[in-house]
């Protein structure tokens, strides 16, 4: 954005030639889920879940937190969305 270039480009993550009117998207480029997840977990989670884990890790790091304080119970976050 700062360079004045569009982030959009041809869809590369799947074949969009037959089912979509547009073949242009703003895909996340250069994302490596292995920076945030173990290999077995990368295979278990879809790309959206991988982004969620990465965003959570980045938020914790940005807040200066490297894990829960001593004596704090583990926490789970569940999110979902439905497109009809």
Phi and psi in radians as a Rosetta constraint file:
Dihedral C 1 N 2 CA 2 C 2 CIRCULARHARMONIC -1.096 0.35
Dihedral N 2 CA 2 C 2 N 3 CIRCULARHARMONIC -0.532 0.35
Dihedral C 2 N 3 CA 3 C 3 CIRCULARHARMONIC -1.415 0.35
Dihedral N 3 CA 3 C 3 N 4 CIRCULARHARMONIC -0.098 0.35
Dihedral C 3 N 4 CA 4 C 4 CIRCULARHARMONIC 1.379 0.35
Dihedral N 4 CA 4 C 4 N 5 CIRCULARHARMONIC 0.356 0.35
Dihedral C 4 N 5 CA 5 C 5 CIRCULARHARMONIC -1.910 0.35
Dihedral N 5 CA 5 C 5 N 6 CIRCULARHARMONIC 2.565 0.35
Dihedral C 5 N 6 CA 6 C 6 CIRCULARHARMONIC -1.214 0.35
Dihedral N 6 CA 6 C 6 N 7 CIRCULARHARMONIC 2.509 0.35
Dihedral C 6 N 7 CA 7 C 7 CIRCULARHARMONIC -1.518 0.35
Dihedral N 7 CA 7 C 7 N 8 CIRCULARHARMONIC -0.099 0.35
Dihedral C 7 N 8 CA 8 C 8 CIRCULARHARMONIC -1.444 0.35
Dihedral N 8 CA 8 C 8 N 9 CIRCULARHARMONIC 2.741 0.35
Dihedral C 8 N 9 CA 9 C 9 CIRCULARHARMONIC -3.026 0.35
Dihedral N 9 CA 9 C 9 N 10 CIRCULARHARMONIC -3.085 0.35
Dihedral C 9 N 10 CA 10 C 10 CIRCULARHARMONIC -1.050 0.35
Dihedral N 10 CA 10 C 10 N 11 CIRCULARHARMONIC 2.486 0.35
Dihedral C 10 N 11 CA 11 C 11 CIRCULARHARMONIC -1.142 0.35
Dihedral N 11 CA 11 C 11 N 12 CIRCULARHARMONIC 2.254 0.35
Dihedral C 11 N 12 CA 12 C 12 CIRCULARHARMONIC -2.114 0.35
Dihedral N 12 CA 12 C 12 N 13 CIRCULARHARMONIC -0.249 0.35
Dihedral C 12 N 13 CA 13 C 13 CIRCULARHARMONIC -1.490 0.35
Dihedral N 13 CA 13 C 13 N 14 CIRCULARHARMONIC -0.234 0.35
Dihedral C 13 N 14 CA 14 C 14 CIRCULARHARMONIC -2.803 0.35
Dihedral N 14 CA 14 C 14 N 15 CIRCULARHARMONIC 2.938 0.35
Dihedral C 14 N 15 CA 15 C 15 CIRCULARHARMONIC -1.439 0.35
Dihedral N 15 CA 15 C 15 N 16 CIRCULARHARMONIC 1.880 0.35
Dihedral C 15 N 16 CA 16 C 16 CIRCULARHARMONIC -1.795 0.35
Dihedral N 16 CA 16 C 16 N 17 CIRCULARHARMONIC 0.193 0.35
Dihedral C 16 N 17 CA 17 C 17 CIRCULARHARMONIC -1.210 0.35
Dihedral N 17 CA 17 C 17 N 18 CIRCULARHARMONIC -0.576 0.35
Dihedral C 17 N 18 CA 18 C 18 CIRCULARHARMONIC -1.774 0.35
Dihedral N 18 CA 18 C 18 N 19 CIRCULARHARMONIC -0.591 0.35
Dihedral C 18 N 19 CA 19 C 19 CIRCULARHARMONIC -1.745 0.35
Dihedral N 19 CA 19 C 19 N 20 CIRCULARHARMONIC -0.082 0.35
Dihedral C 19 N 20 CA 20 C 20 CIRCULARHARMONIC -2.258 0.35
Dihedral N 20 CA 20 C 20 N 21 CIRCULARHARMONIC 2.458 0.35
Dihedral C 20 N 21 CA 21 C 21 CIRCULARHARMONIC -1.221 0.35
Dihedral N 21 CA 21 C 21 N 22 CIRCULARHARMONIC -0.572 0.35
Dihedral C 21 N 22 CA 22 C 22 CIRCULARHARMONIC -1.888 0.35
Dihedral N 22 CA 22 C 22 N 23 CIRCULARHARMONIC 2.505 0.35
Dihedral C 22 N 23 CA 23 C 23 CIRCULARHARMONIC -2.037 0.35
Dihedral N 23 CA 23 C 23 N 24 CIRCULARHARMONIC 0.328 0.35
Dihedral C 23 N 24 CA 24 C 24 CIRCULARHARMONIC -1.971 0.35
Dihedral N 24 CA 24 C 24 N 25 CIRCULARHARMONIC 2.418 0.35
Dihedral C 24 N 25 CA 25 C 25 CIRCULARHARMONIC -2.638 0.35
Dihedral N 25 CA 25 C 25 N 26 CIRCULARHARMONIC 2.881 0.35
Dihedral C 25 N 26 CA 26 C 26 CIRCULARHARMONIC -1.860 0.35
Dihedral N 26 CA 26 C 26 N 27 CIRCULARHARMONIC 1.395 0.35
Dihedral C 26 N 27 CA 27 C 27 CIRCULARHARMONIC -1.353 0.35
Dihedral N 27 CA 27 C 27 N 28 CIRCULARHARMONIC 2.658 0.35
Dihedral C 27 N 28 CA 28 C 28 CIRCULARHARMONIC -1.356 0.35
Dihedral N 28 CA 28 C 28 N 29 CIRCULARHARMONIC 2.080 0.35
Dihedral C 28 N 29 CA 29 C 29 CIRCULARHARMONIC -1.808 0.35
Dihedral N 29 CA 29 C 29 N 30 CIRCULARHARMONIC 2.532 0.35
Dihedral C 29 N 30 CA 30 C 30 CIRCULARHARMONIC 1.326 0.35
Dihedral N 30 CA 30 C 30 N 31 CIRCULARHARMONIC 0.254 0.35
Dihedral C 30 N 31 CA 31 C 31 CIRCULARHARMONIC -1.421 0.35
Dihedral N 31 CA 31 C 31 N 32 CIRCULARHARMONIC 2.187 0.35
Dihedral C 31 N 32 CA 32 C 32 CIRCULARHARMONIC -2.034 0.35
Dihedral N 32 CA 32 C 32 N 33 CIRCULARHARMONIC 1.798 0.35
Dihedral C 32 N 33 CA 33 C 33 CIRCULARHARMONIC -1.090 0.35
Dihedral N 33 CA 33 C 33 N 34 CIRCULARHARMONIC -0.348 0.35
Dihedral C 33 N 34 CA 34 C 34 CIRCULARHARMONIC -1.199 0.35
Dihedral N 34 CA 34 C 34 N 35 CIRCULARHARMONIC -0.214 0.35
Dihedral C 34 N 35 CA 35 C 35 CIRCULARHARMONIC -1.262 0.35
Dihedral N 35 CA 35 C 35 N 36 CIRCULARHARMONIC -0.322 0.35
Dihedral C 35 N 36 CA 36 C 36 CIRCULARHARMONIC -2.176 0.35
Dihedral N 36 CA 36 C 36 N 37 CIRCULARHARMONIC -0.344 0.35
Dihedral C 36 N 37 CA 37 C 37 CIRCULARHARMONIC -2.307 0.35
Dihedral N 37 CA 37 C 37 N 38 CIRCULARHARMONIC 2.674 0.35
Dihedral C 37 N 38 CA 38 C 38 CIRCULARHARMONIC -1.305 0.35
Dihedral N 38 CA 38 C 38 N 39 CIRCULARHARMONIC 2.727 0.35
Dihedral C 38 N 39 CA 39 C 39 CIRCULARHARMONIC -0.925 0.35
Dihedral N 39 CA 39 C 39 N 40 CIRCULARHARMONIC -0.763 0.35
Dihedral C 39 N 40 CA 40 C 40 CIRCULARHARMONIC -1.129 0.35
Dihedral N 40 CA 40 C 40 N 41 CIRCULARHARMONIC -0.574 0.35
Dihedral C 40 N 41 CA 41 C 41 CIRCULARHARMONIC -1.319 0.35
Dihedral N 41 CA 41 C 41 N 42 CIRCULARHARMONIC -0.534 0.35
Dihedral C 41 N 42 CA 42 C 42 CIRCULARHARMONIC -1.062 0.35
Dihedral N 42 CA 42 C 42 N 43 CIRCULARHARMONIC -0.700 0.35
Dihedral C 42 N 43 CA 43 C 43 CIRCULARHARMONIC -1.221 0.35
Dihedral N 43 CA 43 C 43 N 44 CIRCULARHARMONIC -0.495 0.35
Dihedral C 43 N 44 CA 44 C 44 CIRCULARHARMONIC -1.405 0.35
Dihedral N 44 CA 44 C 44 N 45 CIRCULARHARMONIC -0.495 0.35
Dihedral C 44 N 45 CA 45 C 45 CIRCULARHARMONIC -1.843 0.35
Dihedral N 45 CA 45 C 45 N 46 CIRCULARHARMONIC 2.463 0.35
Dihedral C 45 N 46 CA 46 C 46 CIRCULARHARMONIC -1.307 0.35
Dihedral N 46 CA 46 C 46 N 47 CIRCULARHARMONIC 3.024 0.35
Dihedral C 46 N 47 CA 47 C 47 CIRCULARHARMONIC -1.067 0.35
Dihedral N 47 CA 47 C 47 N 48 CIRCULARHARMONIC -0.677 0.35
Dihedral C 47 N 48 CA 48 C 48 CIRCULARHARMONIC -1.099 0.35
Dihedral N 48 CA 48 C 48 N 49 CIRCULARHARMONIC -0.759 0.35
Dihedral C 48 N 49 CA 49 C 49 CIRCULARHARMONIC -1.120 0.35
Dihedral N 49 CA 49 C 49 N 50 CIRCULARHARMONIC -0.663 0.35
Dihedral C 49 N 50 CA 50 C 50 CIRCULARHARMONIC -1.090 0.35
Dihedral N 50 CA 50 C 50 N 51 CIRCULARHARMONIC -0.735 0.35
Dihedral C 50 N 51 CA 51 C 51 CIRCULARHARMONIC -1.080 0.35
Dihedral N 51 CA 51 C 51 N 52 CIRCULARHARMONIC -0.681 0.35
Dihedral C 51 N 52 CA 52 C 52 CIRCULARHARMONIC -1.106 0.35
Dihedral N 52 CA 52 C 52 N 53 CIRCULARHARMONIC -0.767 0.35
Dihedral C 52 N 53 CA 53 C 53 CIRCULARHARMONIC -1.107 0.35
Dihedral N 53 CA 53 C 53 N 54 CIRCULARHARMONIC -0.777 0.35
Dihedral C 53 N 54 CA 54 C 54 CIRCULARHARMONIC -1.097 0.35
Dihedral N 54 CA 54 C 54 N 55 CIRCULARHARMONIC -0.771 0.35
Dihedral C 54 N 55 CA 55 C 55 CIRCULARHARMONIC -1.105 0.35
Dihedral N 55 CA 55 C 55 N 56 CIRCULARHARMONIC -0.691 0.35
Dihedral C 55 N 56 CA 56 C 56 CIRCULARHARMONIC -1.112 0.35
Dihedral N 56 CA 56 C 56 N 57 CIRCULARHARMONIC -0.783 0.35
Dihedral C 56 N 57 CA 57 C 57 CIRCULARHARMONIC -1.098 0.35
Dihedral N 57 CA 57 C 57 N 58 CIRCULARHARMONIC -0.721 0.35
Dihedral C 57 N 58 CA 58 C 58 CIRCULARHARMONIC -1.163 0.35
Dihedral N 58 CA 58 C 58 N 59 CIRCULARHARMONIC -0.666 0.35
Dihedral C 58 N 59 CA 59 C 59 CIRCULARHARMONIC -1.130 0.35
Dihedral N 59 CA 59 C 59 N 60 CIRCULARHARMONIC -0.765 0.35
Dihedral C 59 N 60 CA 60 C 60 CIRCULARHARMONIC -1.088 0.35
Dihedral N 60 CA 60 C 60 N 61 CIRCULARHARMONIC -0.765 0.35
Dihedral C 60 N 61 CA 61 C 61 CIRCULARHARMONIC -1.112 0.35
Dihedral N 61 CA 61 C 61 N 62 CIRCULARHARMONIC -0.725 0.35
Dihedral C 61 N 62 CA 62 C 62 CIRCULARHARMONIC -1.105 0.35
Dihedral N 62 CA 62 C 62 N 63 CIRCULARHARMONIC -0.561 0.35
Dihedral C 62 N 63 CA 63 C 63 CIRCULARHARMONIC -1.455 0.35
Dihedral N 63 CA 63 C 63 N 64 CIRCULARHARMONIC -0.034 0.35
Dihedral C 63 N 64 CA 64 C 64 CIRCULARHARMONIC 1.361 0.35
Dihedral N 64 CA 64 C 64 N 65 CIRCULARHARMONIC 0.377 0.35
Dihedral C 64 N 65 CA 65 C 65 CIRCULARHARMONIC -1.848 0.35
Dihedral N 65 CA 65 C 65 N 66 CIRCULARHARMONIC 2.287 0.35
Dihedral C 65 N 66 CA 66 C 66 CIRCULARHARMONIC -1.939 0.35
Dihedral N 66 CA 66 C 66 N 67 CIRCULARHARMONIC 0.166 0.35
Dihedral C 66 N 67 CA 67 C 67 CIRCULARHARMONIC 2.750 0.35
Dihedral N 67 CA 67 C 67 N 68 CIRCULARHARMONIC 3.060 0.35
Dihedral C 67 N 68 CA 68 C 68 CIRCULARHARMONIC -1.227 0.35
Dihedral N 68 CA 68 C 68 N 69 CIRCULARHARMONIC 2.586 0.35
Dihedral C 68 N 69 CA 69 C 69 CIRCULARHARMONIC -1.105 0.35
Dihedral N 69 CA 69 C 69 N 70 CIRCULARHARMONIC 2.763 0.35
Dihedral C 69 N 70 CA 70 C 70 CIRCULARHARMONIC -0.985 0.35
Dihedral N 70 CA 70 C 70 N 71 CIRCULARHARMONIC 2.425 0.35
Dihedral C 70 N 71 CA 71 C 71 CIRCULARHARMONIC 1.491 0.35
Dihedral N 71 CA 71 C 71 N 72 CIRCULARHARMONIC -0.021 0.35
Dihedral C 71 N 72 CA 72 C 72 CIRCULARHARMONIC -1.625 0.35
Dihedral N 72 CA 72 C 72 N 73 CIRCULARHARMONIC 2.342 0.35
Dihedral C 72 N 73 CA 73 C 73 CIRCULARHARMONIC -1.221 0.35
Dihedral N 73 CA 73 C 73 N 74 CIRCULARHARMONIC 2.593 0.35
Dihedral C 73 N 74 CA 74 C 74 CIRCULARHARMONIC -1.048 0.35
Dihedral N 74 CA 74 C 74 N 75 CIRCULARHARMONIC 2.640 0.35
Dihedral C 74 N 75 CA 75 C 75 CIRCULARHARMONIC -2.186 0.35
Dihedral N 75 CA 75 C 75 N 76 CIRCULARHARMONIC 2.468 0.35
Dihedral C 75 N 76 CA 76 C 76 CIRCULARHARMONIC -2.052 0.35
Dihedral N 76 CA 76 C 76 N 77 CIRCULARHARMONIC 2.530 0.35
Dihedral C 76 N 77 CA 77 C 77 CIRCULARHARMONIC -2.109 0.35
Dihedral N 77 CA 77 C 77 N 78 CIRCULARHARMONIC 2.249 0.35
Dihedral C 77 N 78 CA 78 C 78 CIRCULARHARMONIC -2.088 0.35
Dihedral N 78 CA 78 C 78 N 79 CIRCULARHARMONIC 2.272 0.35
Dihedral C 78 N 79 CA 79 C 79 CIRCULARHARMONIC -2.372 0.35
Dihedral N 79 CA 79 C 79 N 80 CIRCULARHARMONIC 2.649 0.35
Dihedral C 79 N 80 CA 80 C 80 CIRCULARHARMONIC -2.666 0.35
Dihedral N 80 CA 80 C 80 N 81 CIRCULARHARMONIC 2.814 0.35
Dihedral C 80 N 81 CA 81 C 81 CIRCULARHARMONIC -2.570 0.35
Dihedral N 81 CA 81 C 81 N 82 CIRCULARHARMONIC 2.689 0.35
Dihedral C 81 N 82 CA 82 C 82 CIRCULARHARMONIC -2.295 0.35
Dihedral N 82 CA 82 C 82 N 83 CIRCULARHARMONIC 2.267 0.35
Dihedral C 82 N 83 CA 83 C 83 CIRCULARHARMONIC -1.970 0.35
Dihedral N 83 CA 83 C 83 N 84 CIRCULARHARMONIC 2.257 0.35
